[in-house]
């Protein structure tokens, strides 16, 4: 039986049949946003500017690489950013006996924080605070941390959190699917919502051919990925290899991200012959999960590798990536921050 996501890229009998529910869903989301706009429902403000990096398309668009890029660029420019995140996949307060908000600590178990917040903190060194109530986390940062700007990893629809700048990440290959909201389509809000965001970032890392997309407005930018050398997951000292070293070779490709096909296509585009192993997003791996019948090398994402470091894995590699964007975007963002 095909997953519901299979029907999200075009109009078909399934999406048409679910369209009335999608219309109701979109209407409720729009009405809720109006309640916040007219202060019937209150957003929680902080003394610091909040930059929200989110999307209207559900999952797998490239928010985390962009957040890491933005944090580093702001750090280079002299800012002291902090990050808030929902902490998807993290143990809740009852399981962990840790209250919210919760600051990411690399000396503690990744399960306490979730893979994406852990990766952001490891890559940037900036404070990362997780809380299902992002607004509460921003207040904590504003009061207790030596920071001057807050970046929210996801949370475009978390209207209880006030924001100064909104950035939407769009997959340039999938764009907005069939244009319908959940469950008939992949959207959390209608495409109309993009009129009100400050910037739209098109992730072109999966598009074939010319990636130098020309945009007709000054709020649209493209983001590509720079592939870094492969790193060993468990072995010490850390070894590295080039992706080209695996060209024409058979490997196990492992991905527990929003869109595993994205990672699989990337490896195939570089000439690897892959055996695909897709897991649910934020999946917590065990040793047994990675014991495959065929003894081929394993290649996974950096986010997944964080959860596998303590496993005794041989010939297992992860592929780090870095976002590449036009410097003009940073100039625009800093210009806005200077007006706060």
N, C-alpha and C positions, 0 to 999 in steps of 0.2 A: 504494500500500500504506500502511495506517494505521500510525502510530508506536505503540510499545508503551504510551506514556503515555496514549493514547486510551482504553485499557481499565482505567485505574487508578481511575476515579471510581465504578464500581459492580461488582457481581458479574456476570460474563458467562462465556462459554465459554472465553475466553482466560485470564482471571484464575483461573478454577476449575482449568483445566488446569495452570497454573503454581503452584498453591497448595502442592503437596508440596515444591517447591524453595524457596518462600517460608518454609514451616515450618522447613526445614532451616537456611535463612539466619538466621531469627529465633532459632533455638535456639543456633546458633553464637555469635551476637552476645551473647545472654543469658549463655551459659556463659563467654565471654571476660570479660564484666563481673564475673561472680562471682569469677573468678581474681584480678581487681584488688581486689575487695571483701575477699577473705580473704588478701590480701597474698602470694598465690602468684606473681602478676606484680606488680611494684613500680611505683607511681606516683611521679613525681619531684616532691618538695615544694620550695617556695620560702619565703622569709621574708615574702613579701607575699601578701595575699589575692587570689585569682584568681576573677573573675566570668566564667563561660562563657555566651555568648549563642549558642545553636544551635537546632536543630530536629530532629524525628524525620521530618518530611516533606521529601523531597529537593528542595532548591533553590527560589528565587523566593518567599520568604515575608516578606521585609522586614527581614532581620538588619542590614544595613548602615545604613539610616536610624535604626534603634533604637540601634545602637552609637554613632553620632554624637550622638544625643540624650543617651544615658547619659554619654558622655565630657563633653559640655558641661555637663550638670547637676552632675556631680561637680566639675568645675572651678569652677563658680559657688559650690559649697558649700565650697571651699577645699582639695579634694583635688588630687593630682598624678597623674593616671592615665596609663598607657601601654597600648598595644594590641598584641596578638600576632595573627598571621594566617598561614594556610597559604600565602597568596600565589598563589592559582590563576591560571594564565595567565602567571606570571612566567617569565622565562628561567631555566633551571636553572644549576647551578654550572659545568657544562662549557661551555654556550653563552655565558654571561656572563663567565666567569672570575672571578666573585665568589663567595666562600664563604658558607655559612650559619653563624649567622643574619645577616640583612641588614636594615639600617635604611633606611626609606624616606627618600629625599632628592628634594625637588621640583625640584632643579637637574639631576637625572639623568633618563634615559629611563624613561618609565612602564613599558616592557616589562621592566625589571629587577625590578619589584615587583608588578605586577598592578594592575588598575584599582581594585578595592575598597580595598586598603590605601592606595593613592595618594589616593583620594577622602577617606578618613577622615583622613589626615594633613593634607590641604589644608583640610578643613572645620574641624578642631579645633586643629591646631598641636601636638598631643601626639605623643610618640615612638610610631612604629609599626614593629614589627620583624616580619619575615616569616621563616618557616622551616617546611619540611615536618614537622619535629619541633618542635611547639609547646612541648613541655616544655623543650627546650633553649633556646628563645627566652625563656621565662619566667625561667629561671635567669640568663641574660645580663642581662636587665632588672633583676632583683633585685640583682645584683652591681655593675652598671656605671651605672645610671641613678638620677637623683634623683626617684624615684616612690614612691607609697605604696599603689597598687592597680593590678592588671593586669586588663585586659578582653580576653577571647579572642573574636575574631570567628569564629564557628563553632567546632567542636571538642567538641561535646557527647559524641561517641563517641570522642574522643581521650583514653582513660582513662590513658594514660601521664602525662598532665598532671594534677596534683592540682588540685582546685577547692574554693572556699569557698561560692560561690553559683552555682546553675544556673538559667538562664532559657531557656525554650523559646518560639520565635516560631511562631504558628499562623496560617495564612491563614483568616480567618473565613468565606470563601466556599467554599473547597475542603475545609476542616477536615482530615480524615485519609483522604480518598478512600474506597476500599472497605475500609480497615482492615487491608490485607494488607501484608506486607513485600515488599521487592524479591525477584524481578522481577514478581510477580503484582500488586503494589500499589506505592504511592509511599513506603513507610515504611522508614527505616533501622533503626528499632527498633519494637517493638509499642507500642500506645497505653498499655499497662500502665506503661511507663517514665515517663509523665508524673506518676505518683503520687509519684515521688521528687524531682522538680525543685522549686525554690523558688517560681518564678513562671511562669505561662503568659500570654503576651501575644498577644491576638487582633488581628490586623491587619484592621481593618474597612474599610480604604480602598476596597475593591472591592464591598462589600455595598450593595445598594440599600435605600432606605427609611430607617427609623430605625436610626441607628448607636449609639444609647445602649443597648448590650446590658447587661442586668442579670446579674450572676454570683452564684452561690450560695455561693462560697467566697472567702476573703480573699487568695488567691494568684493570682486571675485578673484581668487588666486589658485594656482595649481600647486600640489604637493607631490613630490616623487620620493622614492626611497633609494638610499645608497646602501648597497649590500656590503657588510663588513666581513672579514675572515671568519670562518667557522671556528667555534671554540669547543673544546671537550667539556662535557657536562660534569663528569665526576672525577676525572683523573687529575692528579696533582704531580708536578706543576701543570698549569693549564696549557694544553697543546693547541695549535691552530692549524687549519688547512684552508685552502681556497676552494670555493664551490666548484671551480673548473676541475679540481682533482677528482671529482666524482662524475664527471661527464661520461655518458654512455654506460655508467655502472648502475646496478640495481641497488636501491636503498629502501629502507622502511621510512616513510614520511609520516610523522606524528604531529597532530595539531588539535589542541583543545581551545580554539578561539571562536569568535563570533561567526566567521565564515572560513572554515577549514579549506574550502576549495581555492581560496585566494593563495594560501601557502603552497598547496599542491601544484597549482598552475605555475607559480613562480619557479619551483624546482624543475618542472617539466620544460619551461621556457629556456632553462639553462642546460638542457640536454641530459638531465638525470632520468633514469628509468625507475619509477617509484611504485611501491606497494603502499596504498593509502590506508591510514588508520586515523579516522576522525572520531574525536571524543567531544562531549558536551563542553560548552564554554565554562572556564574556571574549574575544570575537572581536577580532582586530586588523585594523582597517579600512585599506584603501588608497584612493587617489583614485578608482580605477576602480569600487570598490564603490558609490560614491555618485553616479555619473554615470547618471542615469535618463533614459529617453527623453522623458518628459513633464517640462517645465520648471516644476515646482511647488515651493513652499517645502518644506524638509526640517525635521522636528522629531524630536529624539532625546532619550534620557535623559542625565542629567548624567554618569553613569558612562561612557557611550559617547563623549560629547563630549570627555572628557579624552584619548581616543586619537585624536581628529580635529583637535586644535588646530593642528597643523603642516600640515594639508592646506589647500589654497587653496579654501575653500568659501564660496560666496556664498548669501545668503538661507537660511542653515542655523542652526537654533536648538536650544537644549536647555532642558528643563523641570526646574528645581531643585525639590526637595520637602523639607519638614521634618516630622519626626515630632511628633505631639501626643499626650501621655499625661497621665494623672491624676497630680498632684503627690504623691499618697499613696504611689505606688510608690517614688518616690525616698526618701521618709521611711523606708519600710520597709527599703530597701537600706542606707541610711546607718546605721540603727539596728543592722543586722546587722554592718556593717563596724566599728562601734564596739565590738563584742564580740570582735573578732578578737584 
